[in-house]
């Protein structure tokens, strides 16, 4: 071998070493790019840019398989100013489709000599070589990586091996990206399912009643839910003020936002300020971290302030500012926080009297009382006890995981109670009765065993044959009207028939078809 040949071999080896070093550097940079938390398409475009700059692999392209159609979609492209989002290849179609179908690399010394080359992108140099490799995820081909190397044709094998290594790195990134995407879709589906469940649990279906007072409340809630108006829900304890707040939020445009609740009567002023407005680190002993308050947590959603009438005049002034301006400072902080929050408040107090006595600020009262909703006590809507009882029994049955039922005798006994604790007391009574009914049938005995005190509303007792329930009330359905007539008649069917303008045979038929259990007097 001559010295010239030796020198040529040395120069070739040196050139190969330079190529290897540049490809190693390129491989290192590619691995760094793929490890970043960037947009996946931007990440792949950056990979192609690094291959061009450090490894002299021009006109890089990455195609990934579309799971729905099975076609290859151009996902990333380097040195192509034209849009490429619509370019796609079927398996086996063109050079790219052939690599996808075979799962093997393809090396072409000059791309213009390849009959299968379609040149749909119109960016490739027809005189340069072409190297394409499959992007593998395990044994499955997920896409194709291709580029045109510069330099000697003798280095094509090195370029092929190098692109295979890059393709393997991209395959792992694709696998992780798909896994993250699947998890995000699963979380989104779970979130949407939970939102639907919450809306179902806290929507209008939980507001039970057909009396005029309840129908008016339904109309008010439907109307006010559309807007960001401040709502003040008023009524005795246990009438369902929180249910109204739930229905307002979950049927409003803010339903996808947070719904934050706070009982104002449960905390003193100092803790209440921290709970509502948050605090800065070091604001007081024990404040080791910054903490967001309920108003910040409710940003973009709704905050429910229960028992608003219990807050002191000192704190009322602080609350007034955030209600009017949507601004406040955290405890120990000087930076003004701005929030977008809808306020729903509730109270069982007579705020008008509180204002006159000076214990409740008049300006705060008018700021809260923009849209008042008055919840009626249960004693004023006893016609709803039948529907309420059956709804609550169904709810209790679900929580106990068994079948429960309540008969008409039990409902009649419930309708004769005064219910000072309103719907909450009724629910507690029914839950105790359910516990006492081993077979799941709640009857009069189960109600009596529940400890219900016989506080009878005198207007329901038989006084001169009259009852508080008006059998001519158009809001009563047929079953309720027949039961009301039987109550007035002391459960004498012939007398009840006369009250209803029926014959004894007709009322007997109604009792049978309406499944009314006759009470023995």
Buried (B, 14 or more C-beta within 10 A) or exposed (E): EEEEEEEEEEEEEEBBEEBEEBBEBBBEBBBEBBEEEEEBBEBBBBBBBBBBBBBBBBBBBBBBBEEEEEBBBBBBBBBBEEEBEEBBBBBEBBBBBBBBBEEEBBBBEEBEEBEEBEEBBEBBBEEBBBBBBBBBBEEEBBBBBBBBBBBEEEBBEBBBEBBBBBBBBBBEBBBEBBEEEEEEEEEEEEEEEEEEEBBEEBBBEBBBBBBEBBEEBBEBBEEBBEEBBBBBBBBBEBBBBBBBBBBBBBBBEBBEBBBBBBBBBEBEEEEBBBBBBBBBEEBEEEBEEBBBBBBBBBBEBBBBBBBBBBBEEEBBEBBBEBBEEBEBBBBBBEEEBEBEBBBBBBBBBEBEEBBEEEBBBEEBBEBBBEBEBEBBBBBEBBBBBBBBBBBBBEBBBEEEEEEBBBBBBBBBBBBBBBBBBBBBBBBBBBBBBBEBBEEBBBBBBBBBBBEBEEEEBEEBEEEEEEBBBEBEEEEBEEBBBBBBBBBBBEBEBEBBBBBBEBEBEEBBEBBEEBEBBEBEE
